Amino acid sequence: MEPMERRAHKSSEIGIETREDGPPLIKGHAAVFNVIESGGWFREQVAPGAFTESLKEDDIRALWNHKSEIVLGRKRSGTLKLWEDERGLAVEITPPDTQSARDLIESIRRGDVDQMSFGFEIVDRKNDVLWEDDGDERLRTIKKAKLWEVSPVTFPFYKDTDLSVKAEYRSWRDSKTPPVIYKSKLYRRRLDLDLR
């Protein structure tokens, strides 16, 4: 079995929405399509439809920072919803009422965590990946991947994604205050990570 690979994305906007009722939701894109990023000695992009088969067949988990001991959701239990849209791999997580999940939600709300990632495996290296010469760096296009997990993460690989928390509270009804939507654009310098 080939080793699992991980890729992370940086968000440009993050938001919190308060509503009347319901559990908190973490939403975003764990992968983006047709966005080329440098992986150090090669460049990489994910093709649209790369996860179609895996989304139908596999029981995928949502973790915090790729840590298997902090499970935020699971496809089979219905606490993790995944689909491909025009942008990429869309994610909706209903996290558990645990301290680690509450801490993560607060970090997302504050803007400290605004990135997502996905853990995947290339099963057929000959057919599922396309390598092309593209100047100094080779370009790797992921055409098909087995998805293991998605994670909000601390450090990015790709620059583009979106991650937000929709927190629903009943307390606003008591104060007669309507739901409020907070949004802020976060611009940060890209972290230069040596992923080799």
PALUM-113566 format. One record per atom (N, C-alpha, C, CB): residue in one letter; x, y, z. Coordinates in steps of 0.1 Angstrom, whole numbers, padded with zeros to 4 digits, always signed. Glycine has a CB too. Layout:
! PALUM-113566
AXYZ...
This chain:
! PALUM-113566
M+0008-0012+0000M+0000+0000+0000M+0009+0012+0000M-0009+0000+0012E+0005+0022-0009E+0013+0034-0009E+0010+0043+0003E+0009+0042-0022P+0020+0051+0007P+0017+0060+0019P+0007+0070+0016P+0030+0067+0023M-0001+0074+0026M-0011+0084+0025M-0004+0098+0023M-0021+0085+0037E-0009+0106+0014E-0004+0120+0012E-0014+0129+0018E-0001+0123-0003R-0009+0141+0021R-0018+0152+0027R-0015+0165+0020R-0016+0153+0042R-0026+0172+0017R-0025+0186+0011R-0034+0195+0019R-0028+0185-0004A-0029+0207+0021A-0037+0217+0029A-0038+0230+0020A-0030+0220+0042H-0049+0238+0023H-0052+0250+0016H-0054+0261+0026H-0065+0248+0008K-0050+0273+0021K-0052+0285+0029K-0065+0293+0025K-0040+0294+0028S-0072+0298+0035S-0084+0305+0032S-0082+0320+0030S-0094+0303+0044S-0091+0326+0023S-0091+0341+0021S-0102+0347+0029S-0091+0344+0006E-0112+0340+0033E-0123+0346+0041E-0128+0336+0051E-0134+0351+0031I-0132+0341+0062I-0137+0332+0073I-0149+0339+0079I-0126+0328+0083G-0159+0332+0084G-0171+0338+0089G-0178+0330+0100G-0180+0342+0079I-0185+0337+0108I-0194+0330+0118I-0208+0335+0116I-0189+0333+0132E-0217+0326+0116E-0231+0330+0115E-0238+0324+0128E-0238+0324+0102T-0246+0333+0135T-0254+0328+0146T-0268+0327+0141T-0253+0337+0158R-0274+0315+0145R-0288+0313+0141R-0296+0309+0154R-0289+0302+0131E-0309+0307+0151E-0318+0304+0162E-0315+0290+0169E-0332+0304+0156D-0313+0280+0161D-0311+0267+0167D-0303+0258+0158D-0325+0260+0171G-0300+0246+0163G-0292+0236+0156G-0278+0236+0160G-0292+0240+0141P-0271+0225+0157P-0257+0223+0161P-0247+0232+0153P-0253+0209+0159P-0235+0235+0158P-0225+0242+0150P-0221+0234+0138P-0213+0246+0159L-0217+0242+0127L-0213+0235+0115L-0199+0241+0111L-0223+0237+0103I-0190+0233+0107I-0177+0237+0101I-0179+0234+0086I-0165+0230+0107K-0177+0245+0078K-0178+0244+0064K-0166+0249+0056K-0191+0251+0059G-0164+0243+0045G-0153+0248+0037G-0150+0239+0025G-0140+0250+0045H-0138+0241+0019H-0133+0232+0008H-0120+0227+0013H-0132+0241-0005A-0119+0214+0013A-0107+0207+0017A-0097+0206+0005A-0110+0193+0022A-0102+0207-0007A-0094+0206-0019A-0100+0216-0029A-0093+0192-0025V-0092+0222-0038V-0097+0231-0048V-0092+0225-0062V-0092+0245-0046F-0100+0226-0072F-0097+0221-0085F-0089+0231-0093F-0110+0217-0092N-0080+0226-0102N-0073+0233-0112N-0065+0245-0106N-0083+0238-0122V-0061+0244-0094V-0052+0254-0088V-0038+0248-0086V-0058+0260-0074I-0028+0254-0093I-0015+0248-0093I-0007+0255-0082I-0008+0251-0107E-0001+0246-0074E+0008+0250-0063E+0021+0243-0063E+0001+0248-0049S+0031+0248-0057S+0044+0242-0057S+0046+0234-0045S+0055+0253-0058G+0050+0221-0047G+0053+0212-0036G+0068+0211-0033G+0047+0198-0039G+0076+0220-0038G+0090+0220-0036G+0097+0216-0048G+0093+0210-0024W+0098+0203-0051W+0104+0198-0064W+0095+0195-0075W+0112+0185-0060F+0082+0198-0073F+0072+0196-0084F+0060+0206-0081F+0067+0182-0085R+0052+0208-0091R+0040+0215-0089R+0028+0206-0090R+0038+0227-0100E+0017+0209-0084E+0006+0200-0084E-0008+0207-0085E+0006+0192-0071Q-0018+0200-0091Q-0031+0204-0091Q-0041+0192-0090Q-0034+0212-0104V-0053+0194-0086V-0063+0184-0085V-0073+0186-0096V-0070+0184-0071A-0076+0176-0104A-0085+0177-0115A-0100+0175-0110A-0083+0166-0125P-0109+0182-0116P-0123+0180-0112P-0127+0166-0114P-0133+0189-0121G-0135+0161-0104G-0139+0147-0105G-0129+0137-0098G-0141+0143-0119A-0118+0142-0093A-0108+0133-0087A-0113+0125-0075A-0096+0141-0082F-0123+0130-0068F-0128+0123-0057F-0142+0116-0059F-0130+0132-0045T-0147+0116-0071T-0161+0112-0073T-0163+0097-0069T-0164+0113-0088E-0154+0088-0073E-0156+0074-0069E-0154+0072-0054E-0146+0066-0077S-0144+0078-0048S-0141+0077-0034S-0153+0082-0026S-0129+0084-0030L-0159+0093-0030L-0171+0098-0022L-0183+0088-0022L-0175+0112-0028K-0184+0081-0033K-0195+0071-0034K-0192+0058-0025K-0197+0067-0048E-0179+0054-0025E-0175+0041-0019E-0169+0042-0005E-0166+0035-0028D-0162+0052-0001D-0154+0052+0011D-0161+0058+0023D-0141+0058+0008D-0157+0053+0035D-0162+0059+0047D-0151+0069+0052D-0165+0048+0058I-0153+0081+0049I-0143+0091+0052I-0145+0098+0065I-0143+0102+0040R-0134+0102+0072R-0134+0109+0085R-0131+0123+0084R-0125+0102+0095A-0135+0131+0093A-0130+0145+0095A-0122+0145+0108A-0142+0155+0095L-0110+0150+0107L-0101+0150+0118L-0097+0164+0121L-0088+0141+0116W-0090+0167+0132W-0084+0180+0135W-0069+0178+0133W-0088+0185+0149N-0063+0186+0124N-0049+0186+0121N-0044+0172+0118N-0042+0191+0133H-0052+0164+0111H-0048+0150+0107H-0046+0140+0119H-0036+0150+0098K-0051+0144+0130K-0049+0135+0142K-0060+0126+0144K-0047+0144+0155S-0057+0113+0142S-0068+0103+0143S-0075+0102+0156S-0063+0089+0139E-0069+0107+0167E-0075+0107+0180E-0085+0118+0182E-0064+0107+0191I-0085+0128+0173I-0095+0139+0174I-0104+0138+0162I-0088+0153+0175V-0115+0130+0163V-0124+0128+0152V-0136+0138+0153V-0130+0114+0152L-0137+0146+0143L-0148+0157+0143L-0160+0152+0136L-0142+0169+0135G-0159+0142+0127G-0171+0137+0120G-0167+0125+0112G-0177+0148+0111R-0178+0119+0107R-0176+0107+0099R-0187+0105+0089R-0175+0094+0108K-0184+0102+0077K-0194+0101+0066K-0205+0091+0070K-0187+0097+0053R-0201+0079+0074R-0211+0068+0077R-0221+0073+0088R-0204+0056+0081S-0217+0080+0098S-0226+0085+0108S-0234+0097+0105S-0218+0088+0121G-0231+0103+0093G-0239+0114+0089G-0234+0128+0095G-0253+0113+0092T-0223+0127+0102T-0217+0140+0108T-0207+0146+0099T-0211+0137+0122L-0204+0140+0088L-0195+0146+0077L-0202+0144+0064L-0181+0138+0077K-0204+0155+0057K-0210+0156+0044K-0199+0161+0034K-0223+0164+0043L-0198+0154+0023L-0188+0158+0013L-0194+0157-0001L-0175+0149+0014W-0190+0167-0009W-0195+0166-0023W-0185+0175-0031W-0210+0172-0025E-0185+0172-0044E-0177+0180-0053E-0186+0191-0059E-0170+0172-0065D-0181+0204-0059D-0188+0214-0066D-0179+0221-0076D-0194+0225-0056E-0183+0232-0082E-0174+0238-0092E-0161+0242-0087E-0181+0250-0098R-0160+0245-0074R-0147+0249-0068R-0138+0238-0064R-0150+0258-0056G-0144+0228-0058G-0135+0217-0053G-0143+0207-0044G-0123+0222-0046L-0136+0202-0034L-0142+0192-0025L-0148+0200-0013L-0131+0182-0020A-0161+0201-0014A-0169+0208-0003A-0171+0199+0009A-0182+0213-0009V-0170+0205+0021V-0171+0198+0033V-0180+0205+0043V-0156+0197+0040E-0188+0197+0050E-0197+0202+0060E-0196+0192+0072E-0212+0204+0056I-0191+0197+0083I-0188+0189+0095I-0197+0193+0106I-0173+0189+0099T-0204+0184+0113T-0211+0186+0125T-0203+0180+0136T-0226+0180+0125P-0195+0189+0143P-0185+0184+0153P-0192+0179+0165P-0175+0194+0156P-0185+0171+0173P-0191+0166+0186P-0190+0177+0196P-0183+0153+0191D-0197+0176+0207D-0197+0185+0218D-0185+0181+0228D-0210+0186+0226T-0173+0183+0223T-0161+0179+0231T-0153+0192+0233T-0153+0168+0224Q-0143+0191+0242Q-0135+0203+0244Q-0126+0206+0232Q-0126+0200+0257S-0121+0195+0226S-0112+0198+0214S-0120+0204+0203S-0105+0185+0210A-0132+0200+0201A-0140+0206+0190A-0144+0220+0193A-0153+0197+0188R-0148+0223+0206R-0151+0236+0210R-0139+0246+0208R-0156+0237+0224D-0127+0241+0212D-0115+0249+0210D-0112+0252+0196D-0103+0241+0216L-0114+0242+0187L-0112+0244+0173L-0122+0254+0167L-0114+0231+0165I-0135+0253+0171I-0145+0263+0166I-0141+0277+0171I-0159+0259+0172E-0136+0278+0183E-0132+0292+0187E-0120+0297+0179E-0129+0292+0202S-0111+0288+0176S-0099+0292+0168S-0103+0296+0154S-0089+0280+0168I-0113+0289+0148I-0118+0292+0135I-0125+0306+0136I-0127+0281+0129R-0133+0308+0146R-0140+0320+0148R-0131+0332+0149R-0149+0319+0160R-0120+0330+0156R-0110+0341+0158R-0102+0344+0145R-0101+0338+0170G-0102+0334+0136G-0093+0336+0124G-0079+0329+0126G-0092+0350+0121D-0077+0322+0137D-0064+0316+0139D-0062+0303+0130D-0062+0312+0154V-0073+0297+0127V-0073+0285+0118V-0083+0288+0107V-0078+0272+0126D-0077+0289+0095D-0085+0292+0083D-0081+0284+0071D-0083+0307+0079Q-0076+0272+0074Q-0071+0263+0063Q-0077+0249+0065Q-0056+0262+0064M-0078+0242+0053M-0083+0228+0054M-0073+0220+0046M-0097+0227+0048S-0074+0207+0048S-0065+0197+0042S-0072+0184+0039S-0053+0195+0051F-0066+0176+0031F-0072+0163+0028F-0061+0152+0028F-0080+0163+0015G-0064+0141+0033G-0055+0129+0033G-0059+0120+0022G-0053+0123+0047F-0051+0116+0013F-0055+0108+0002F-0044+0097-0002F-0058+0116-0010E-0048+0088-0010E-0039+0078-0016E-0041+0077-0031E-0041+0064-0009I-0030+0077-0038I-0031+0074-0052I-0030+0059-0054I-0020+0081-0060V-0040+0052-0058V-0040+0037-0059V-0033+0033-0071V-0055+0032-0059D-0036+0039-0083D-0030+0034-0095D-0021+0046-0100D-0041+0031-0106R-0008+0045-0098R+0001+0055-0101R+0003+0058-0116R+0015+0052-0095K-0001+0048-0124K+0001+0049-0139K-0011+0057-0145K+0002+0036-0145N-0023+0054-0140N-0035+0060-0146N-0042+0071-0138N-0045+0049-0148D-0039+0072-0125D-0046+0082-0117D-0039+0095-0115D-0048+0076-0103V-0026+0096-0120V-0018+0108-0120V-0012+0111-0133V-0007+0107-0109L-0012+0123-0137L-0006+0127-0150L+0006+0136-0146L-0016+0135-0159W+0018+0132-0151W+0030+0140-0150W+0033+0147-0163W+0042+0132-0145E+0036+0160-0162E+0039+0168-0174E+0052+0176-0171E+0028+0177-0179D+0060+0178-0181D+0071+0188-0179D+0066+0202-0181D+0083+0185-0189D+0069+0210-0171D+0064+0224-0171D+0075+0233-0166D+0052+0225-0161G+0085+0235-0175G+0097+0244-0172G+0106+0237-0162G+0092+0257-0166D+0110+0244-0151D+0119+0238-0142D+0113+0228-0133D+0125+0249-0133E+0100+0229-0130E+0094+0219-0121E+0084+0211-0129E+0086+0227-0109R+0082+0198-0126R+0072+0190-0132R+0059+0193-0126R+0076+0175-0131L+0048+0191-0135L+0035+0194-0130L+0028+0180-0128L+0027+0202-0140R+0022+0178-0116R+0015+0166-0113R+0000+0169-0112R+0020+0160-0100T-0008+0162-0120T-0023+0164-0119T-0029+0151-0113T-0029+0167-0133I-0036+0153-0102I-0042+0142-0096I-0056+0140-0102I-0044+0144-0080K-0057+0129-0110K-0070+0127-0117K-0080+0118-0109K-0067+0120-0131K-0074+0110-0100K-0083+0101-0092K-0075+0098-0079K-0086+0088-0100A-0083+0099-0068A-0076+0097-0055A-0086+0090-0045A-0072+0110-0048K-0081+0082-0037K-0089+0075-0026K-0088+0085-0014K-0084+0061-0023L-0099+0090-0010L-0099+0100+0001L-0100+0093+0014L-0111+0110-0001W-0091+0096+0023W-0091+0090+0037W-0098+0099+0047W-0077+0086+0041E-0094+0112+0046E-0098+0121+0056E-0097+0135+0052E-0091+0119+0070V-0105+0144+0058V-0104+0159+0056V-0101+0165+0070V-0117+0165+0049S-0094+0176+0070S-0090+0182+0083S-0089+0197+0082S-0077+0176+0088P-0095+0204+0092P-0090+0218+0094P-0076+0217+0099P-0099+0226+0105V-0067+0226+0094V-0053+0224+0098V-0047+0238+0101V-0045+0218+0086T-0035+0237+0107T-0027+0249+0111T-0019+0255+0100T-0019+0246+0123F-0013+0246+0092F-0004+0251+0081F-0009+0247+0067F+0010+0246+0084P-0007+0256+0057P-0013+0253+0044P-0002+0247+0035P-0018+0265+0038F-0007+0240+0024F+0001+0236+0013F-0004+0245+0001F+0000+0221+0009Y-0017+0244-0002Y-0023+0253-0012Y-0027+0266-0006Y-0035+0246-0019K-0029+0276-0014K-0033+0290-0009K-0048+0291-0008K-0027+0300-0018D-0055+0284-0017D-0069+0287-0018D-0078+0277-0011D-0073+0288-0033T-0087+0281-0003T-0098+0273+0002T-0107+0283+0010T-0093+0262+0011D-0118+0277+0016D-0126+0285+0025D-0129+0276+0037D-0138+0291+0018L-0130+0282+0048L-0133+0275+0061L-0141+0284+0070L-0120+0269+0068S-0152+0280+0075S-0160+0288+0084S-0167+0280+0094S-0169+0297+0076V-0172+0286+0104V-0180+0280+0114V-0193+0287+0114V-0174+0280+0128K-0204+0279+0113K-0217+0284+0115K-0222+0279+0128K-0227+0280+0103A-0222+0288+0138A-0226+0285+0151A-0240+0289+0154A-0216+0291+0162E-0249+0280+0158E-0263+0283+0160E-0265+0283+0175E-0272+0273+0153Y-0271+0294+0180Y-0274+0295+0194Y-0289+0298+0196Y-0265+0305+0201R-0295+0294+0207R-0308+0298+0210R-0309+0310+0219R-0315+0286+0218S-0297+0314+0224S-0297+0325+0234S-0301+0339+0228S-0283+0327+0240W-0300+0341+0215W-0304+0354+0209W-0318+0357+0210W-0299+0354+0195R-0327+0346+0211R-0341+0348+0212R-0345+0355+0225R-0348+0334+0211D-0337+0351+0236D-0340+0357+0249D-0336+0372+0249D-0332+0349+0260S-0326+0375+0242S-0322+0389+0242S-0329+0398+0232S-0307+0390+0240K-0338+0392+0223K-0345+0398+0213K-0335+0404+0202K-0354+0409+0219T-0323+0399+0202T-0313+0404+0192T-0313+0394+0180T-0299+0404+0198P-0314+0400+0168P-0315+0391+0156P-0301+0384+0153P-0319+0399+0144P-0301+0374+0145P-0289+0367+0142P-0279+0377+0135P-0291+0355+0132V-0266+0375+0138V-0256+0384+0133V-0246+0376+0125V-0249+0391+0144I-0242+0381+0114I-0232+0375+0106I-0219+0383+0106I-0236+0373+0091Y-0208+0377+0111Y-0195+0384+0111Y-0187+0378+0100Y-0188+0382+0125K-0180+0387+0092K-0171+0383+0082K-0159+0392+0082K-0178+0383+0068S-0148+0386+0079S-0136+0394+0078S-0127+0388+0068S-0129+0396+0092K-0120+0396+0060K-0110+0391+0051K-0097+0390+0058K-0109+0400+0038L-0090+0379+0057L-0078+0377+0064L-0067+0375+0053L-0078+0364+0073Y-0057+0384+0053Y-0046+0383+0044Y-0033+0380+0052Y-0045+0396+0036R-0027+0370+0048R-0014+0366+0055R-0004+0363+0045R-0017+0354+0064R+0008+0364+0049R+0019+0360+0041R+0019+0344+0040R+0033+0365+0046R+0022+0340+0029R+0023+0325+0027R+0035+0319+0034R+0023+0322+0012L+0032+0309+0042L+0043+0302+0049L+0051+0294+0039L+0038+0294+0061D+0064+0295+0040D+0072+0287+0031D+0077+0275+0038D+0085+0296+0026L+0070+0264+0035L+0073+0251+0042L+0080+0242+0033L+0060+0244+0046D+0090+0235+0039D+0097+0225+0032D+0090+0212+0034D+0112+0224+0036L+0083+0208+0023L+0074+0196+0025L+0082+0183+0021L+0062+0197+0016R+0094+0184+0017R+0102+0172+0014R+0106+0165+0026R+0113+0176+0005
